[in-house]
């Protein structure tokens, strides 16, 4: 994954505001370990691939088809995933995918998975921005902070979670995340692009380091029995190994809930997004994922096959160390004559109905005039119910859909 190169420009916004932020678990990264002598501020395995899910995102007159499939490997039962549609405004529906890796329990992950889609829609209605993607980015930031605050009001829970959300809006993909669950886009030409930010303390950017230190936190590693430091770098108080998360009310204020948000525009060839928790990325090689993603584009494979193949690799290497959850999302233009053609036929049928023309149905017998509520002087219109393929027949069929039928000749 470190060798991945972005193939196109990003429009990202990153800002920092203090929120609440980290508990301890035996996960390699997303858990918290309390440093000795530091008091917190506040006191069966199963690989389960799901059936592929199909969604459509409408934008103007174009349709982008998305197919997704997910699989999980359960060790502690703290991973949560969510797939749904969000209606941002009248007629604007986007596809929402999320993977949340809980630590210290699953309450924060479950709460965030349930409420993030609703909060994103609510904040989108109030967000300011010249473009839809700008408003969506602002809504994601507000929703993450809001869900963190709402969970903190439920009680003195020490649960926390990472959260990485992928929102598909036609040919634009917006990714918002806190923590280290990652989303990677694989293009048909073999190029891979990291869409999410890595908030592990050990991989902090200079700007993130300055923010953590300015918030009064300390960065260090726990000491083993022999006195030598072990494990990844963490922030204290709290001992979180990620600098951004949801929940974690007993951690330092340096652990914030505001996500990094990025919007990318997909190329016309589309791509495949692999969204997964660290229980996947820690145990698979990025080159291997890219190879499997390329194979998934073959006929009879697809994202269902890809999710199973990736989880088989994880099962062989994870060895009951951590929960693993992934969602594979395929984005591509539908073939001509599918959804777009159906939409055109539906619109034309409504127009003909408004004009008083008759649309044939199965009850109309061939060779006989179509039934009509109008007088015999009102002509009827016939059209092909199935889209024809190529040639003169297709052109004639399209003309006949709007041409009035001449009156029948009287028999002598």
VMD Tcl script that draws the C-alpha trace (Angstrom):
set ca {
  {0.00 0.00 0.00}
  {2.93 2.30 0.57}
  {3.73 2.09 -3.14}
  {0.33 3.27 -4.30}
  {0.30 6.36 -6.49}
  {-2.69 8.57 -7.09}
  {-3.54 8.70 -10.78}
  {-5.68 11.81 -10.68}
  {-6.12 15.02 -8.73}
  {-7.88 15.17 -5.37}
  {-10.06 17.91 -3.96}
  {-9.52 17.50 -0.24}
  {-10.16 19.61 2.80}
  {-8.49 19.06 6.13}
  {-9.01 21.21 9.19}
  {-8.52 20.59 12.87}
  {-10.85 21.32 15.73}
  {-10.65 19.81 19.22}
  {-13.25 17.16 19.90}
  {-13.33 14.25 22.20}
  {-11.25 11.41 21.56}
  {-9.58 6.72 22.91}
  {-9.87 2.49 25.26}
  {-7.75 -0.42 25.20}
  {-8.02 -3.68 23.30}
  {-5.72 -6.27 21.89}
  {-5.90 -4.97 18.35}
  {-2.53 -4.23 16.74}
  {-3.29 -0.56 16.00}
  {-6.71 0.84 16.74}
  {-6.72 -0.10 20.41}
  {-5.62 1.87 23.41}
  {-3.11 0.77 26.03}
  {-2.87 2.79 29.23}
  {0.67 3.81 30.05}
  {1.84 2.67 33.49}
  {1.45 5.48 35.98}
  {-0.88 7.52 33.76}
  {-4.51 7.79 34.89}
  {-7.16 8.29 32.21}
  {-8.84 11.64 32.16}
  {-12.20 9.99 32.89}
  {-12.56 7.31 35.04}
  {-15.80 -18.10 17.21}
  {-14.29 -17.23 13.82}
  {-16.43 -16.99 10.70}
  {-15.85 -15.74 7.20}
  {-19.23 -14.37 6.15}
  {-19.42 -13.11 2.57}
  {-22.66 -11.31 1.79}
  {-24.62 -11.41 -1.43}
  {-23.67 -8.67 -3.90}
  {-25.66 -5.46 -3.53}
  {-26.59 -3.31 -6.52}
  {-27.26 0.41 -6.38}
  {-27.78 3.23 -8.82}
  {-26.88 6.86 -8.37}
  {-28.90 9.31 -10.45}
  {-27.34 12.56 -11.56}
  {-29.08 14.48 -14.32}
  {-29.73 12.05 -17.15}
  {-26.83 9.71 -16.44}
  {-26.72 6.63 -14.25}
  {-23.69 5.02 -12.60}
  {-24.09 1.40 -11.59}
  {-22.46 0.23 -8.37}
  {-22.13 -3.38 -7.32}
  {-20.82 -4.22 -3.85}
  {-20.11 -7.29 -1.75}
  {-18.78 -7.61 1.77}
  {-17.19 -10.27 3.93}
  {-16.04 -10.49 7.53}
  {-13.78 -12.52 9.79}
  {-14.91 -12.35 13.42}
  {-12.53 -12.60 16.36}
  {-13.80 -10.08 18.94}
  {-16.99 -8.94 17.20}
  {-16.09 -5.24 17.24}
  {-16.10 -4.54 13.48}
  {-19.26 -3.08 11.94}
  {-20.14 -2.34 8.32}
  {-23.03 -0.47 6.73}
  {-24.37 -0.21 3.17}
  {-27.37 1.96 2.33}
  {-28.72 4.78 0.17}
  {-28.94 8.38 1.38}
  {-31.39 10.91 -0.05}
  {-29.51 14.20 0.28}
  {-32.34 16.24 -1.22}
  {-35.31 15.74 -3.50}
  {-34.19 13.51 -6.36}
  {-30.55 13.33 -5.19}
  {-29.74 9.83 -3.93}
  {-26.21 8.64 -3.19}
  {-24.79 5.26 -2.17}
  {-23.19 5.00 1.28}
  {-20.64 2.39 2.39}
  {-18.87 2.31 5.76}
  {-16.46 0.13 7.72}
  {-15.97 0.83 11.42}
  {-13.34 -0.94 13.54}
  {-14.30 -0.73 17.21}
  {-11.97 -1.02 20.20}
  {-12.87 -1.44 23.85}
  {-16.25 -2.76 22.75}
  {-18.59 -2.49 19.78}
  {-21.02 0.16 21.10}
  {-19.34 3.15 19.47}
  {-19.01 1.37 16.11}
  {-22.65 0.27 16.12}
  {-23.89 3.68 17.20}
  {-21.90 5.50 14.52}
  {-22.91 3.04 11.77}
  {-26.56 3.56 12.63}
  {-26.57 7.36 12.86}
  {-23.93 8.61 10.39}
  {-26.13 8.31 7.25}
  {-29.01 10.22 8.87}
  {-26.70 12.91 10.23}
  {-24.96 13.36 6.87}
  {-28.33 13.93 5.18}
  {-29.42 16.36 7.90}
  {-26.22 18.42 7.78}
  {-26.19 18.40 3.97}
  {-29.46 20.35 3.99}
  {-27.78 23.08 6.05}
  {-24.32 22.96 4.47}
  {-22.95 25.82 2.40}
  {-20.99 25.30 -0.79}
  {-20.97 26.14 -4.47}
  {-20.98 22.50 -5.56}
  {-22.69 19.37 -4.33}
  {-19.35 17.77 -3.44}
  {-18.39 20.80 -1.33}
  {-21.66 20.59 0.58}
  {-21.23 16.85 1.03}
  {-17.73 17.31 2.43}
  {-18.99 19.88 4.94}
  {-21.87 17.57 5.89}
  {-19.50 14.66 6.53}
  {-17.31 16.72 8.84}
  {-20.30 17.98 10.82}
  {-21.85 14.50 11.00}
  {-18.70 12.86 12.39}
  {-18.36 15.46 15.12}
  {-22.08 15.25 15.91}
  {-22.13 11.46 16.24}
  {-19.09 11.65 18.54}
  {-20.85 14.18 20.77}
  {-24.10 12.20 20.81}
  {-22.32 8.99 21.80}
  {-20.48 10.81 24.61}
  {-23.85 11.89 26.06}
  {-25.06 8.29 26.31}
  {-22.81 7.55 29.26}
  {-19.23 7.24 30.44}
  {-18.33 4.65 27.83}
  {-14.70 4.02 26.98}
  {-15.57 2.45 23.62}
  {-14.08 3.96 20.50}
  {-14.02 3.24 16.80}
  {-12.43 4.10 13.51}
  {-14.83 5.06 10.72}
  {-14.25 5.19 6.98}
  {-17.19 6.14 4.76}
  {-17.35 5.99 0.96}
  {-20.16 7.97 -0.69}
  {-20.76 7.47 -4.43}
  {-22.47 10.35 -6.22}
  {-22.49 9.42 -9.90}
  {-18.87 9.79 -11.10}
  {-17.69 11.47 -7.87}
  {-16.58 9.55 -4.80}
  {-16.31 11.28 -1.43}
  {-14.38 9.55 1.36}
  {-14.45 10.67 5.00}
  {-12.47 8.85 7.68}
  {-11.01 8.85 11.16}
  {-8.59 6.13 12.19}
  {-6.83 3.55 10.06}
  {-9.55 1.68 8.17}
  {-8.59 2.36 4.56}
  {-10.30 2.80 1.19}
  {-8.24 2.16 -1.95}
  {-9.35 2.71 -5.55}
  {-8.04 0.28 -8.18}
  {-8.31 1.48 -11.78}
  {-8.59 -0.81 -14.82}
  {-5.05 0.12 -15.94}
  {-3.63 -1.34 -12.72}
  {-3.08 1.97 -10.93}
  {-4.04 2.18 -7.26}
  {-4.99 5.35 -5.36}
  {-5.33 5.70 -1.59}
  {-8.59 7.57 -0.91}
  {-8.47 7.72 2.90}
  {-6.02 9.26 5.35}
  {-3.94 7.12 7.72}
  {-4.33 8.44 11.26}
  {-2.01 5.99 12.99}
  {0.23 7.88 15.38}
  {3.25 6.01 14.03}
  {2.55 7.42 10.55}
  {1.52 10.93 11.54}
  {2.26 13.80 9.20}
  {4.26 16.81 10.44}
  {1.04 18.84 10.62}
  {-0.70 16.12 12.63}
  {2.31 15.86 14.97}
  {2.22 19.60 15.64}
  {-1.54 19.44 16.32}
  {-1.14 16.58 18.82}
  {1.67 18.32 20.69}
  {-0.18 21.65 20.70}
  {-3.17 19.89 22.34}
  {-0.95 18.90 25.28}
  {-0.64 15.18 24.53}
  {2.50 13.07 24.78}
  {3.67 10.56 22.20}
  {5.38 7.38 23.32}
  {5.39 3.59 23.48}
  {4.56 1.30 26.35}
  {7.37 -0.52 28.13}
  {7.66 -4.26 28.28}
  {8.64 -6.32 31.29}
  {12.29 -5.82 30.45}
  {11.83 -2.06 30.39}
  {12.25 -1.72 26.63}
  {9.55 0.00 24.54}
  {7.22 -2.31 22.63}
  {4.33 -1.87 20.24}
  {3.39 1.14 18.10}
  {3.60 4.77 19.12}
  {0.58 6.07 21.02}
  {-0.77 9.32 22.42}
  {-1.25 9.83 26.14}
  {-3.34 10.13 28.25}
  {-5.39 7.28 26.88}
  {-2.83 5.26 24.95}
  {-4.58 5.48 21.58}
  {-2.57 4.34 18.57}
  {-4.68 6.56 16.26}
  {-4.90 10.34 16.52}
  {-8.52 10.56 15.31}
  {-11.48 8.40 16.30}
  {-15.11 8.42 17.39}
  {-15.97 7.82 21.02}
  {-13.00 7.27 23.37}
  {-14.32 9.73 25.91}
  {-11.58 8.85 28.43}
  {-8.74 9.72 26.09}
  {-6.82 12.92 25.57}
  {-8.41 15.87 23.82}
  {-5.72 15.49 21.15}
  {-7.73 12.57 19.74}
  {-10.31 14.38 17.66}
  {-13.40 13.26 15.78}
  {-13.14 15.53 12.74}
  {-12.45 13.43 9.65}
  {-10.19 13.93 6.70}
  {-12.45 14.30 3.66}
  {-11.51 13.82 0.00}
  {-13.52 13.89 -3.23}
  {-12.23 12.31 -6.44}
  {-13.74 12.20 -9.91}
  {-13.73 8.74 -11.46}
  {-12.45 8.19 -14.99}
  {-14.95 6.99 -17.56}
  {-13.61 3.44 -17.24}
  {-14.71 3.32 -13.60}
  {-12.86 1.28 -11.00}
  {-13.07 -0.95 -7.94}
  {-12.85 0.35 -4.36}
  {-11.72 -1.96 -1.57}
  {-12.86 -0.57 1.79}
  {-11.53 -2.55 4.74}
  {-10.46 -2.49 8.39}
  {-6.86 -2.92 9.50}
  {-7.61 -6.60 10.13}
  {-7.52 -6.92 6.33}
  {-4.79 -4.47 5.33}
  {-2.36 -5.74 7.98}
  {-2.46 -9.23 6.49}
  {-2.61 -8.75 2.71}
  {-0.07 -7.29 0.33}
  {-1.15 -4.35 -1.82}
  {0.24 -5.99 -4.96}
  {-1.80 -9.12 -4.24}
  {-4.98 -7.05 -3.80}
  {-4.32 -5.29 -7.11}
  {-3.84 -8.63 -8.87}
  {-7.09 -10.05 -7.46}
  {-8.93 -6.85 -8.37}
  {-7.76 -7.21 -11.96}
  {-8.93 -10.82 -12.06}
  {-12.33 -9.82 -10.67}
  {-13.08 -7.92 -13.90}
  {-13.27 -11.18 -15.82}
  {-16.72 -12.56 -16.69}
  {-18.37 -14.62 -13.95}
  {-16.11 -13.11 -11.27}
  {-17.04 -9.63 -10.04}
  {-16.93 -8.14 -6.54}
  {-18.59 -11.17 -4.95}
  {-15.68 -13.35 -6.04}
  {-13.19 -10.62 -5.06}
  {-14.53 -10.32 -1.49}
  {-14.30 -14.08 -1.00}
  {-10.80 -14.28 -2.48}
  {-9.51 -11.47 -0.27}
  {-11.06 -12.97 2.85}
  {-9.49 -16.35 2.10}
  {-6.09 -14.62 2.06}
  {-6.87 -12.88 5.34}
  {-7.98 -16.13 6.98}
  {-4.65 -17.76 6.13}
  {-2.59 -14.95 7.69}
  {-4.76 -13.36 10.41}
  {-4.78 -16.44 12.65}
  {-7.38 -15.11 15.09}
  {-5.49 -11.90 15.80}
  {-8.05 -9.27 14.81}
  {-11.51 -8.77 13.33}
  {-11.45 -8.28 9.57}
  {-14.18 -6.61 7.52}
  {-14.18 -5.52 3.89}
  {-16.53 -4.13 1.27}
  {-15.66 -4.36 -2.42}
  {-17.39 -1.76 -4.60}
  {-17.40 -1.89 -8.39}
  {-18.27 1.31 -10.24}
  {-18.94 1.31 -13.96}
  {-21.23 2.78 -16.58}
  {-24.22 0.56 -17.41}
  {-24.39 -0.90 -20.92}
  {-26.44 1.06 -23.45}
  {-29.98 -0.23 -23.54}
  {-30.17 -0.95 -19.82}
  {-31.18 1.59 -17.14}
  {-30.72 4.63 -19.37}
  {-32.87 3.12 -22.09}
  {-35.54 2.13 -19.57}
  {-35.60 5.64 -18.17}
  {-36.00 7.06 -21.69}
  {-38.86 4.66 -22.44}
  {-40.56 5.57 -19.16}
  {-40.32 9.28 -19.87}
  {-41.58 8.89 -23.44}
  {-44.51 6.78 -22.21}
  {-45.51 9.51 -19.77}
  {-45.28 12.13 -22.52}
  {-47.45 10.06 -24.86}
  {-50.00 9.55 -22.10}
  {-50.21 13.30 -21.51}
  {-50.76 13.83 -25.24}
  {-53.60 11.33 -25.23}
  {-51.78 8.59 -27.10}
  {-52.14 4.92 -26.19}
  {-49.20 2.79 -25.07}
  {-49.58 -0.88 -26.07}
  {-49.65 -3.50 -23.34}
  {-49.81 -7.26 -23.15}
  {-53.63 -7.21 -23.30}
  {-53.56 -5.72 -26.79}
  {-53.86 -8.57 -29.28}
  {-51.59 -8.46 -32.31}
  {-53.25 -7.55 -35.56}
  {-56.12 -5.69 -33.87}
  {-56.49 -1.98 -33.17}
  {-55.37 -0.99 -29.68}
  {-58.06 -0.13 -27.16}
  {-58.52 3.55 -26.47}
  {-60.77 5.73 -24.33}
  {-60.86 8.35 -27.07}
  {-63.09 8.57 -30.11}
  {-62.15 6.86 -33.32}
  {-60.93 10.15 -34.76}
  {-58.05 10.21 -32.23}
  {-55.11 8.26 -33.62}
  {-53.10 5.86 -31.42}
  {-49.35 5.43 -31.27}
  {-47.40 2.20 -31.04}
  {-43.81 1.75 -29.91}
  {-41.38 -1.08 -29.43}
  {-41.49 -2.27 -25.83}
  {-38.02 -3.81 -26.13}
  {-35.04 -1.73 -27.31}
  {-33.85 -2.94 -30.69}
  {-30.21 -3.38 -31.52}
  {-28.66 -1.52 -34.43}
  {-29.57 -1.04 -38.06}
  {-32.62 0.39 -39.78}
  {-34.99 -1.47 -37.48}
  {-33.83 0.58 -34.50}
  {-34.26 3.88 -36.32}
  {-37.70 2.93 -37.59}
  {-38.75 1.84 -34.13}
  {-37.71 5.19 -32.63}
  {-39.59 7.13 -35.33}
  {-42.73 5.05 -34.89}
  {-42.82 5.81 -31.18}
  {-43.90 9.38 -31.91}
  {-45.55 9.03 -35.32}
  {-49.33 9.05 -35.59}
  {-50.81 5.98 -37.25}
  {-52.79 6.79 -40.43}
  {-56.51 5.97 -40.28}
  {-57.37 2.45 -41.39}
  {-58.86 2.08 -44.86}
  {-62.47 0.99 -45.01}
  {-63.11 -2.39 -46.53}
  {-65.42 -2.38 -49.52}
}
mol new
graphics top color blue
foreach p $ca { graphics top sphere $p radius 0.5 }
foreach p [lrange $ca 0 end-1] q [lrange $ca 1 end] { graphics top cylinder $p $q radius 0.2 }
display resetview
